[in-house]
Amino acid sequence: MQVFNFKQSLNFMRLKWPAIVLSTLLILGSFVSFFTKGINWGLDFTGGTVIEVGFAQSADLPAVRQTLTAAGYGDAVVQLFGTSRDVLIRVPLRTDVDQSTLGDSVIKALNAAQSEAVTMRRIEFVGPSVGEELKEDGGLAMLVALIGILLYVTMRFEWRLSVGAVLALFHDVTLTMGLFSVLGLEFDLTVLAAILALIGYSINDTIVVFDRIRESFRKLRDTSVDDTINDAITSTLNRTVITSLTTVLVLVVLFYMGGALIHGFATALLFGIAIGTYSSIYVASAIAEILGISREDMLPPPPVEKEGENTDALL
Protein backbone atom coordinates (compact mmCIF):
# COMPACT_ATOMS: atom_id res chain seq x y z
CA MET A 1 0.00 0.00 0.00
CA GLN A 2 1.49 3.31 -1.12
CA VAL A 3 0.37 6.34 0.90
CA PHE A 4 3.02 8.60 -0.61
CA ASN A 5 4.71 8.26 -3.97
CA PHE A 6 7.57 10.74 -4.19
CA LYS A 7 9.50 11.06 -7.45
CA GLN A 8 12.46 12.54 -5.58
CA SER A 9 13.74 12.46 -2.03
CA LEU A 10 12.50 14.96 0.53
CA ASN A 11 15.17 17.13 2.08
CA PHE A 12 14.72 16.13 5.72
CA MET A 13 18.29 16.95 6.71
CA ARG A 14 17.80 20.59 5.73
CA LEU A 15 16.04 21.02 9.08
CA LYS A 16 18.39 18.94 11.21
CA TRP A 17 19.90 21.85 13.13
CA PRO A 18 16.58 23.58 13.94
CA ALA A 19 15.25 20.16 15.02
CA ILE A 20 18.29 19.52 17.24
CA VAL A 21 17.88 22.96 18.84
CA LEU A 22 14.15 22.37 19.38
CA SER A 23 14.74 18.95 20.94
CA THR A 24 17.45 20.34 23.20
CA LEU A 25 15.13 23.09 24.43
CA LEU A 26 12.32 20.59 25.06
CA ILE A 27 14.67 18.30 27.03
CA LEU A 28 15.92 21.24 29.11
CA GLY A 29 12.31 22.30 29.72
CA SER A 30 11.47 18.77 30.86
CA PHE A 31 14.35 18.77 33.34
CA VAL A 32 13.28 22.18 34.66
CA SER A 33 9.80 20.76 35.23
CA PHE A 34 11.29 17.68 36.95
CA PHE A 35 13.17 19.86 39.43
CA THR A 36 10.44 22.47 39.99
CA LYS A 37 7.14 20.57 39.77
CA GLY A 38 8.43 17.02 40.07
CA ILE A 39 6.51 13.97 38.89
CA ASN A 40 3.06 13.14 40.20
CA TRP A 41 3.89 9.60 41.30
CA GLY A 42 0.90 7.30 41.66
CA LEU A 43 0.16 5.21 44.69
CA ASP A 44 1.98 2.31 43.02
CA PHE A 45 5.21 4.19 43.77
CA THR A 46 4.40 6.32 46.83
CA GLY A 47 2.23 3.89 48.79
CA GLY A 48 -1.35 4.38 49.94
CA THR A 49 -4.83 2.93 49.62
CA VAL A 50 -7.08 2.60 46.57
CA ILE A 51 -10.80 2.19 47.22
CA GLU A 52 -13.37 1.53 44.51
CA VAL A 53 -16.95 2.28 45.56
CA GLY A 54 -20.31 2.04 43.81
CA PHE A 55 -23.16 4.55 44.06
CA ALA A 56 -26.84 3.80 43.41
CA GLN A 57 -27.12 6.97 41.29
CA SER A 58 -24.62 9.09 39.38
CA ALA A 59 -21.94 10.26 41.80
CA ASP A 60 -21.49 13.95 42.56
CA LEU A 61 -17.69 14.17 42.71
CA PRO A 62 -17.48 17.65 44.34
CA ALA A 63 -19.86 16.46 47.07
CA VAL A 64 -17.83 13.29 47.56
CA ARG A 65 -14.63 15.34 47.91
CA GLN A 66 -16.33 17.65 50.39
CA THR A 67 -17.53 14.67 52.45
CA LEU A 68 -14.05 13.13 52.54
CA THR A 69 -12.50 16.46 53.51
CA ALA A 70 -14.93 16.79 56.41
CA ALA A 71 -14.02 13.24 57.47
CA GLY A 72 -10.30 14.08 57.55
CA TYR A 73 -9.30 12.80 54.11
CA GLY A 74 -8.77 16.09 52.32
CA ASP A 75 -5.75 14.74 50.46
CA ALA A 76 -7.76 11.95 48.80
CA VAL A 77 -7.98 11.90 45.00
CA VAL A 78 -11.51 11.20 43.71
CA GLN A 79 -12.31 10.28 40.10
CA LEU A 80 -14.87 8.38 38.08
CA PHE A 81 -13.91 4.82 37.23
CA GLY A 82 -15.76 3.45 34.24
CA THR A 83 -19.38 4.62 34.66
CA SER A 84 -20.75 7.69 36.43
CA ARG A 85 -21.74 5.49 39.39
CA ASP A 86 -18.30 3.98 39.94
CA VAL A 87 -15.83 6.11 41.86
CA LEU A 88 -12.16 5.50 42.58
CA ILE A 89 -10.75 7.04 45.76
CA ARG A 90 -6.98 7.21 46.25
CA VAL A 91 -5.77 8.03 49.74
CA PRO A 92 -2.01 8.73 50.06
CA LEU A 93 -0.05 6.90 52.73
CA ARG A 94 -0.64 8.40 56.19
CA THR A 95 0.88 7.48 59.52
CA ASP A 96 -2.03 8.84 61.59
CA VAL A 97 -4.58 6.42 60.13
CA ASP A 98 -4.94 2.71 60.66
CA GLN A 99 -4.78 1.30 57.12
CA SER A 100 -6.76 -1.81 58.08
CA THR A 101 -9.82 0.28 59.01
CA LEU A 102 -9.41 3.09 56.47
CA GLY A 103 -11.79 1.54 53.94
CA ASP A 104 -14.52 1.10 56.53
CA SER A 105 -14.05 4.72 57.67
CA VAL A 106 -14.38 6.05 54.14
CA ILE A 107 -17.50 3.98 53.41
CA LYS A 108 -19.04 5.07 56.73
CA ALA A 109 -18.43 8.75 55.93
CA LEU A 110 -19.90 8.41 52.42
CA ASN A 111 -22.99 6.51 53.64
CA ALA A 112 -23.63 9.18 56.25
CA ALA A 113 -23.83 11.80 53.50
CA GLN A 114 -25.87 9.71 51.00
CA SER A 115 -29.54 8.82 51.04
CA GLU A 116 -28.78 5.46 49.39
CA ALA A 117 -26.14 2.98 50.46
CA VAL A 118 -22.64 3.16 48.97
CA THR A 119 -21.02 -0.23 48.37
CA MET A 120 -17.33 -1.05 48.43
CA ARG A 121 -16.16 -2.83 45.28
CA ARG A 122 -12.45 -3.13 45.89
CA ILE A 123 -9.73 -1.97 48.28
CA GLU A 124 -5.97 -2.23 47.78
CA PHE A 125 -3.10 -1.10 49.98
CA VAL A 126 0.46 -0.46 48.77
CA GLY A 127 3.12 -0.10 51.45
CA PRO A 128 5.89 2.53 51.24
CA SER A 129 8.66 -0.04 50.88
CA VAL A 130 6.85 -1.74 47.99
CA GLY A 131 6.32 1.60 46.25
CA GLU A 132 9.97 2.57 46.60
CA GLU A 133 11.06 -0.83 45.29
CA LEU A 134 8.77 -0.46 42.26
CA LYS A 135 10.25 2.97 41.54
CA GLU A 136 13.82 1.65 41.68
CA ASP A 137 13.00 -1.44 39.60
CA GLY A 138 11.21 0.68 37.00
CA GLY A 139 14.19 3.02 36.60
CA LEU A 140 16.54 0.04 36.41
CA ALA A 141 14.36 -1.57 33.72
CA MET A 142 14.60 1.53 31.53
CA LEU A 143 18.37 1.78 32.07
CA VAL A 144 18.97 -1.88 31.18
CA ALA A 145 16.79 -1.48 28.07
CA LEU A 146 18.84 1.51 26.88
CA ILE A 147 22.17 -0.24 27.51
CA GLY A 148 21.01 -3.39 25.73
CA ILE A 149 19.86 -1.40 22.73
CA LEU A 150 23.18 0.50 22.63
CA LEU A 151 25.10 -2.79 22.48
CA TYR A 152 22.76 -4.29 19.88
CA VAL A 153 22.90 -1.32 17.50
CA THR A 154 26.69 -1.06 17.91
CA MET A 155 27.15 -4.71 16.91
CA ARG A 156 24.66 -4.56 14.05
CA PHE A 157 25.52 -1.17 12.57
CA GLU A 158 28.18 1.35 13.57
CA TRP A 159 28.93 3.30 16.73
CA ARG A 160 27.71 6.62 15.32
CA LEU A 161 24.34 5.09 14.57
CA SER A 162 24.18 3.45 18.00
CA VAL A 163 24.84 6.79 19.71
CA GLY A 164 22.10 8.39 17.61
CA ALA A 165 19.66 5.58 18.45
CA VAL A 166 20.23 5.74 22.21
CA LEU A 167 20.09 9.56 22.29
CA ALA A 168 16.80 9.35 20.37
CA LEU A 169 15.42 6.92 22.97
CA PHE A 170 16.63 9.18 25.80
CA HIS A 171 14.91 12.05 23.98
CA ASP A 172 11.62 10.13 23.70
CA VAL A 173 11.56 8.95 27.33
CA THR A 174 12.54 12.35 28.72
CA LEU A 175 9.91 14.27 26.75
CA THR A 176 7.18 11.76 27.59
CA MET A 177 7.96 11.97 31.31
CA GLY A 178 8.26 15.75 30.91
CA LEU A 179 4.70 15.85 29.53
CA PHE A 180 3.43 14.07 32.64
CA SER A 181 5.41 16.44 34.85
CA VAL A 182 4.22 19.63 33.12
CA LEU A 183 0.56 18.58 33.04
CA GLY A 184 0.66 16.99 36.50
CA LEU A 185 -0.65 13.66 35.19
CA GLU A 186 -0.36 10.68 37.49
CA PHE A 187 2.62 8.43 36.77
CA ASP A 188 1.75 4.87 37.75
CA LEU A 189 2.73 1.36 36.68
CA THR A 190 0.61 1.51 33.52
CA VAL A 191 2.52 4.61 32.39
CA LEU A 192 5.83 2.89 33.14
CA ALA A 193 4.66 -0.05 30.99
CA ALA A 194 3.79 2.43 28.23
CA ILE A 195 7.27 3.96 28.33
CA LEU A 196 8.92 0.55 28.12
CA ALA A 197 6.65 -0.25 25.16
CA LEU A 198 7.58 3.11 23.64
CA ILE A 199 11.29 2.22 23.86
CA GLY A 200 10.63 -0.93 21.83
CA TYR A 201 8.42 0.88 19.31
CA SER A 202 10.85 3.75 18.82
CA ILE A 203 13.96 1.58 18.38
CA ASN A 204 12.10 -0.60 15.87
CA ASP A 205 11.29 2.50 13.81
CA THR A 206 14.88 3.70 14.08
CA ILE A 207 16.31 0.31 13.05
CA VAL A 208 14.17 0.32 9.90
CA VAL A 209 15.53 3.76 8.96
CA PHE A 210 19.12 2.70 9.77
CA ASP A 211 18.80 -0.43 7.62
CA ARG A 212 17.71 1.69 4.66
CA ILE A 213 20.49 4.22 5.32
CA ARG A 214 23.04 1.41 5.15
CA GLU A 215 21.52 0.11 1.92
CA SER A 216 21.46 3.58 0.40
CA PHE A 217 25.12 4.20 1.26
CA ARG A 218 26.09 0.99 -0.54
CA LYS A 219 23.79 1.64 -3.52
CA LEU A 220 24.24 5.37 -4.14
CA ARG A 221 27.91 5.96 -4.91
CA ASP A 222 27.94 9.54 -6.17
CA THR A 223 25.64 11.31 -3.73
CA SER A 224 26.40 13.33 -0.62
CA VAL A 225 25.72 12.07 2.90
CA ASP A 226 22.74 14.44 3.18
CA ASP A 227 21.17 13.15 -0.03
CA THR A 228 21.79 9.52 0.91
CA ILE A 229 20.09 9.90 4.29
CA ASN A 230 17.21 11.85 2.73
CA ASP A 231 16.72 9.07 0.18
CA ALA A 232 16.68 6.42 2.92
CA ILE A 233 14.15 8.29 5.08
CA THR A 234 11.90 9.06 2.11
CA SER A 235 11.86 5.42 1.03
CA THR A 236 10.71 4.32 4.52
CA LEU A 237 8.11 7.08 4.87
CA ASN A 238 5.21 4.92 3.68
CA ARG A 239 6.00 2.22 6.21
CA THR A 240 6.43 4.77 9.02
CA VAL A 241 3.15 6.56 8.33
CA ILE A 242 1.08 3.37 7.97
CA THR A 243 2.53 1.83 11.15
CA SER A 244 2.07 5.02 13.17
CA LEU A 245 -1.50 5.65 11.99
CA THR A 246 -2.72 2.11 12.67
CA THR A 247 -1.17 2.20 16.15
CA VAL A 248 -2.64 5.62 16.88
CA LEU A 249 -6.13 4.45 15.86
CA VAL A 250 -6.00 1.66 18.45
CA LEU A 251 -4.67 4.01 21.14
CA VAL A 252 -7.38 6.60 20.48
CA VAL A 253 -10.01 3.91 21.04
CA LEU A 254 -8.27 2.85 24.26
CA PHE A 255 -8.07 6.47 25.43
CA TYR A 256 -11.75 7.23 24.95
CA MET A 257 -13.30 3.83 25.67
CA GLY A 258 -10.78 2.03 27.85
CA GLY A 259 -11.72 3.75 31.09
CA ALA A 260 -9.78 5.88 33.53
CA LEU A 261 -7.45 3.04 34.52
CA ILE A 262 -5.54 3.12 31.20
CA HIS A 263 -5.83 6.81 30.33
CA GLY A 264 -2.24 7.33 31.41
CA PHE A 265 -1.08 4.35 29.37
CA ALA A 266 -2.83 5.59 26.21
CA THR A 267 -1.68 9.18 26.75
CA ALA A 268 1.96 8.18 27.13
CA LEU A 269 1.92 6.03 23.98
CA LEU A 270 -0.02 8.56 21.87
CA PHE A 271 2.48 11.28 22.68
CA GLY A 272 5.43 8.89 22.58
CA ILE A 273 4.62 7.55 19.10
CA ALA A 274 4.51 11.07 17.68
CA ILE A 275 7.80 11.95 19.39
CA GLY A 276 9.36 8.60 18.43
CA THR A 277 8.54 9.05 14.75
CA TYR A 278 10.03 12.53 14.83
CA SER A 279 13.17 11.40 16.69
CA SER A 280 13.88 8.55 14.25
CA ILE A 281 14.32 11.18 11.54
CA TYR A 282 15.51 14.33 13.24
CA VAL A 283 17.42 12.97 16.24
CA ALA A 284 18.84 9.52 15.49
CA SER A 285 19.70 10.11 11.83
CA ALA A 286 20.74 13.73 12.30
CA ILE A 287 23.08 12.93 15.21
CA ALA A 288 24.69 10.11 13.22
CA GLU A 289 25.38 12.58 10.41
CA ILE A 290 26.70 15.24 12.79
CA LEU A 291 29.09 12.65 14.27
CA GLY A 292 30.51 12.09 10.79
CA ILE A 293 28.86 8.97 9.39
CA SER A 294 30.19 8.24 5.90
CA ARG A 295 29.89 5.69 3.10
CA GLU A 296 33.13 4.02 4.18
CA ASP A 297 31.60 3.26 7.59
CA MET A 298 28.73 1.39 5.95
CA LEU A 299 30.71 -0.70 3.48
CA PRO A 300 31.31 -4.35 4.39
CA PRO A 301 34.86 -5.16 5.51
CA PRO A 302 37.24 -6.40 2.77
CA PRO A 303 37.86 -10.17 2.65
CA VAL A 304 40.78 -11.33 4.79
CA GLU A 305 43.64 -12.69 2.69
CA LYS A 306 44.75 -16.08 3.90
CA GLU A 307 48.44 -16.87 4.11
CA GLY A 308 49.77 -18.41 0.89
CA GLU A 309 46.57 -17.66 -1.04
CA ASN A 310 47.08 -16.25 -4.55
CA THR A 311 44.49 -13.51 -4.76
CA ASP A 312 45.50 -12.62 -8.31
CA ALA A 313 44.54 -16.10 -9.43
CA LEU A 314 41.12 -15.71 -7.81
CA LEU A 315 40.58 -12.51 -9.74
N, C-alpha and C positions, 0 to 999 in steps of 0.2 A: 504494500500500500504506500503510495507516494503522496505525502501531504504537500511537500515543496519539491519543485523541480527547477533548480537553479542551473543556468547555462554556464555561469562562472562563479568562482568562489566569492563568498562574502568576506569583507575585510574586517574580521573580528579583532585582530591584533592592533588595528588602528586606535582602539580605545583601551589598550591594556594599561597604560599609565593612569588615565582617569579612573579606571576600575580599581587599580591597586590603591590609589589614594582614597577612593570611596570606601573600600573594604577596610583599610587601616583606620579611617575615622570611625566606622561602625564598630570595629573591635575595641577601639579606645573608649567609645561611648558605652559599650557593654561593660567594660571593666569599671568605668566610673559609676555605673549603676550598681554593679556588684558591691562596691565599697561604700556607696552612699545609702542605697535602698536595701541592698542585700537580696537574697532569694527567699521567696515565700515558701519555705519547706512545709510539706504536708505532714500529717500526723504519722505517716509511715517512717519519717526520718526524725521527727522531734519527740514522738511519743504522745499519747493521749487516748481519748475514748471516742469511738464513732458509734452513734445510736441512730438506727433507722426506725421511724415511727410512722404509723398510719392514722389518718384522720377520716372521720365518717363523711365529711364534706371537704370542699376545696380549702386548703390551709391558707390562712392569712399570715404570711411570713413576718411582716412588721409586728403583728400582735404576738406571734410566737417569740420573736426576739425580745419584746418588751417583757413578756412573762418570764423568760429565762434570766433577764437582767434583774428583775425583782427578786428572783429566787437565788441570786448570787452567782449566776453563770453569764455575766456580761461579756466575757471573752469567747463565748461559743459562736461558732460559724453555722448559720442555718441556711439551707438551700433545698430547693425541690429536687426530688430524686425519682425520675421517671414521670409519674403523673402528678397532677396538682394536689393529690391527696397523700402523696408519699413525701416525707420530709427527712432529710439527712442532717443530723446535728453532730458537729465536731467540737469536742471540748478539749482544749489543750491540757497537757499534763499539769497537774496541780498537787502540791504537797499538803494542802489544807483540807483535802477532800478524800474520803475513803473511796477508792476506785471500785470496790466490790458493791457498794450501795449507790454509786452515782447514777446508774441507769434508773433505778427505782425512784430516786429523788427527782430526776428530770420528768419522768412519767407522772409522778404525783403532782408536780407543779403545773404541768400542762393540763391534766385532768381537772385540776381545781379551777382553771380558767376557761374550760370548755364545757358546753352544755351536753355534748356527746363524748363518749369514752374514746380516749386515744390509746391505741394498741402499740406495743413494742414489737417490731419485726426482727430486729437484729441488733446486737451490741458487740463491739470488738474493742479490746484494749491493747495498746502497743506500749511496752515499757521503754524508758529512756535509753537503756543499754542496747535494746534491739534496734531502736531508731538510729542510734549512733553507728552501730555495726552495719546497718543497711547503707548509710551514707558513705562510710569508708569503702565498703564492697562495691558500691556503684561507681565511685570515683576510680577505684582500682580496675574495674571492668573496662571503663572507657580508656584508661591508660594502656592496659594490655592490648586492647583492640588497635590502638594507634601504633604501638610498637610492632605488633605483628604485621600490620599493613605496610609499615615502613620497610621491614625486612623482605616481605613478599615482593613489593614493587621494585626494590633494589635488585633482587635476584632475577626478576623477570625482565626488567627494562634497563634503566640506567639511573645513577644516583641523583641526577638533576630532576628526573621525572619523579623519583620517590620523594624527594624533598617537596616538590610541588604538590604531590598527592596528599602528603601528611599535613602540609600547611593549609590545603584546601579543606581537609577534614577538621582541623583545628578551627578554621574560619567558620565552618558550618555549625559546629557544636557551640562555639562561643556566642555566635549571633542568635542561635535558637534559645540558649539559656538567657542571653541578654534580653530577648523579647519577653520572657517570663518575668525577669527582674523589673523591667521598665513598666510593664502592665500590671505587676503584682499578682500574676496568675499563680495558682498553687502548683508546686513542683512535687509530685508524688511518684510512686513506683511506676505508674503507667506512663508518665512523661519520661522517666529514665529508660523504660523499654522502648519508647518512641525514638529517643536519641540514639540508642544502640542500633535500632533498625535503620535510622537515618545514616549512620556511619556505613553500614553495609550497602545501602542504596546509593549513596554518594560515591563510594569507591568503585562500585560497579560501573556507574556512569563514566567516571574518570578513566577506568581501565579501557573501556570501549574507545574513548577518544585517543588514549595513548597508543592503543593497538593500531589505529588508523594513522596516527602521526608517524609511527615507525614504518608502516607500509608506504606512506607517501614519501618519506625520506629516501627509501630504497627505490621507489618508482620514478620520482621526479628528480632528475639529475641537474637540470639547469635553472632551477628556481631558488629564490631566496628562502631563508628560514621562515620569515613572515608568511610568504605565499604558501609554503608547504604546510604550515600549521593551519592557515586559513582553509586550505583545500581539505585537510583532514577533518576539521570541525564541521565544515559545510556538508561533507559527505555523510556525516553521522547525525545531521540535524533531524532528518526524518525519524530515525530511531529514537532520538532523545525526546522529540515532541510527542510522539505516539505513546511512549512509555510513561512520560510525565502526565499526560492528559488522562490516560486510563487509570493511573494510580490516584490522581486528584479526584476523579469522579467517585471512586470508592470512598475516599476520605471525606468528601463532602456529605455523602449519605451517612457515614458514621457520625459526623459532627452534628448533623441536624436530627438524626433519628436514633442514634446510639445511646442517648441518655447522658446525664451529667457525669456519670462515672468515667466515661472515656472522652470527654470534651478536651481534656488536657492532652491526651494521646493524639487525637485527631488534629488539634491545633499545632502541636509540635511538628507533626509530619507534614501538614499542609505548608507551613512556613519553611520547614527544612527542605522539602523537595524543590521549592522555588529557589532557595539559596543554594542548594546543592547543584542544580542545573547551571546556575550562574557561575558557581565556583569552578566547575569542571572546565569552563571555557576561559574565564577571566582571572582565575587564581592559579589553578594547577598548571594549565598550559602556559599562561603568561609568565609565571615564576620560572618554569623550566627554560623558557626562552631568555629571560633576563639573566639566568645563571650560565648561559652560553651553550645551550644544546645545539648540536650541529649534526650534519649528515654523517660524518665520520663516527660519531658516537652510536649511531643506529645501525651501521653496517655490521654484518656478521664477522667474527674474527677470521683471519686467513687460516687456511689449513696448515697444520703443523707438519713440517718436513721431517720425515723419519731418517735416521742415520743410515747412509748407504743407498738411499732411494734416489733414482735418477729422475728428477722432476721434468727435465727436458724431454725425456722419452715419453712421459705421460702426456705432455702437451702435443 
